């Protein structure tokens, strides 16, 4: 039999696999072997989906709501999302401007794919969620990475944004609260960045999926809310994964100016078609039903965050700015003398602790730790990290 010529497209060959999923998979495999592994890798709440959401989905299944829906989602859900933005963000979207997708990640991909093409540039502040640059490359555009550090709480300054913009700049990716750093831009900081994008006619993809996870009195606004011009330059991406613990449901959405929403609808109609029918009924319940789970979750996340932050800053060789949102801490490991991949590999081998190398997020002097795990795991895992760091820093 002749050797097959399995030619892989340059677009696919250029992609880097998700390191967060790889680390999480390796940790689970080690656990399956009976090893006592503490995992700080996965970005998903350890709480169950609220019962009324699961009930609405089960009811839809029992009623036979299992067929195709419109590609952009059921009207009831699109209306509920539009209502949410009006109620919580002061933004007026028609349901036709809302596209429901197969997760927040899918929404990001759709936005980039529908707005960017060969030769375009997309500005992405680092540290960044690891999929943004890969999505830009898949669309044929070029990611322009602008580095930030813990000295500015990982926030991009207006001057740095302005300096990165060229005539080819099409899109600016904004993520607040941030994965992986937990940093949160103030409303004034958001407006300053938005003002530059309006002035330079650059679109903003505002990833707001951690919107409800805020601590220490932090407040945030959607960059779309500052003026009609900001609204017209902004595409919001959001999802049900984080604030409602629906990671496996694969439901997200974007809210966009009408022409962009129509383009995304067309893209989705030829790629995935509709999101899962009965899951959408659960999502309606998530938005329209009780939200009393969230203060309970936030109080628990906050307790873990404070404990982990203090412990990390007391660990030899580590320093960490405190997160104001999401459920991640992003400690600086530069004083250990190791870069992030080597640090995480040795940590997993020596102490059975899984963390994500910062290089996956464009920041090789850091690691990401998720505190969306039990306090018992956090205490045990951070003790092991301290033991490991004591072997590195004399």
Beta strands, then each sheet from edge to edge (+ up, - down):
strand 1: 38-39
strand 2: 98-101
strand 3: 121-126
strand 4: 142-147
strand 5: 169-175
strand 6: 203-207
strand 7: 234-239
strand 8: 252-255
strand 9: 328-329
strand 10: 353-354
strand 11: 356-357
strand 12: 367-370
sheet 1: 1+ 10+
sheet 2: 2+ 8- 7+ 6+ 5+ 3+ 4+
sheet 3: 9+ 12- 11+
end
